[in-house]
Amino acid sequence: MDEKRGPAKRYGGKPFKKGGGGGRRPGGYGVGRSSGPPSNSTAAEDLAEYILRVLARDPDALQFDRKMMGSRRCRLGVTCEPTITGRLIGKDGKTITALRNLVRAAASRHGKRVDIEIQ
């Protein structure tokens, strides 16, 4: 074992508290979320477009095509040059996978699903 490091601490070195709960708001899970039908919010699609424009470094080089597939599903098609496509996909597809996961989480808050397709 390295002399500079001490033994590994469990739970981040903080003492364990009994009772759990710490910091939950009254009302349980789902507080602050709408319980009605999902809105036609395009927040997740706008988030995806913003991130893709930043990654491309040239916002005018991208063309977006939104297709609504029912009330809860949207496909966001992105058309761009091959040099920019490589930047959007990333090494071994890690960049686009991370973006899809992020957008999926943002869309699920509104009860929607957003698929990103790079063409």
N, C-alpha and C positions, 0 to 999 in steps of 0.2 A: 504494500500500500504506500502511496505517496506520502511523504512527511508533511507536505504543506496542507494536505487535505485531511480533514477529520473523518470519522465514520459517517456513513450516509444517514441523514435524518429522515424520519418518516413524517408524512403530512406537512412537508415544507418547514419543519422545525417549530411549528406552532403547536401549542398544547391542544389536545383533543377535547372538544366540548360536548357534553351530553345534551340530548334534547333536539339536536338538528334544527331544522326550520330556519335558522338564522337569516333574517332579512326578507322573508316572504311577506308579501302584502296580504291583507285580509281579502278573502274571496277565493283563494285557491288559484289554480292554473287558469290561464286564458283571460286574466284581467286586462282590460284595455283593448281587447280585440273585438271587432264587430261580430255579432252573432247572426246577423242577417245574411241575405244572399251576397255572394262575392261581388265586389264593385268592378267596374270596367277600368280599373286603375291600370295604367301602363307604366308604373314605377319600375318594374323589373325590366321591361323592354328598354326604357330610357337609361337605366343603369348599364345594361349590356352595350347599348350604343355608345354611351359616354366612354366606357372602359375600352371598347374596341377602337374608338377614334384616338384615344390617348396612346394606345399600343401601336397604332399604325403610323404615328408621327406626322401624317399628312391626312387631315380630316376629309379633304376633298376627294381622296382616292377611293373611298368606300361608298358603295351604294347599298342601301338597306331595303329589304322587302318584307313587310309584315303581313302574314296571312293568319287570319282568325280561323280556327278550326273548332267551331263550337263556341260556347260562351266561356269556357274555362281553359282553353288551350290556344296558344299562339306559336307560330313558327317564325323565327327571325332569320331571314336569309341574308348573307353578307357576300357581296361580289366585289373582288378587288384584283389587283395585279399579283402575279405569282411571287414577286419578291416580298410583297407585304403579307401574302398568305403564310409564308414561312414564319414571319415574325408573330402573327396572330396565333398560329398553332403551337409554336414553341418546340423545344427539344422533347422528342418522344411524345408530343401532344400534351405535355403537362400544363401549359398555359391555357389552352382551350378547355381542358378538363377542369381546371380550377375555376375558370370563368363560368362554365356551365353549372358547377356546384353552387357557386355564389348566387347566380341568377335564379337557380331552382329554389334555393332557400328564401330569397326575397319574394319570389312569386308565390310560394306556398303560404306565406303570411296572408295573402289575399285569396287563397283557395284556387289559384291558377297554376298553370304549367307553361313554361316558356322553353322552347327548344331552339338552339342556335345551330345553324347550318352554314358552313363556309363553303362557297362555291368557287 
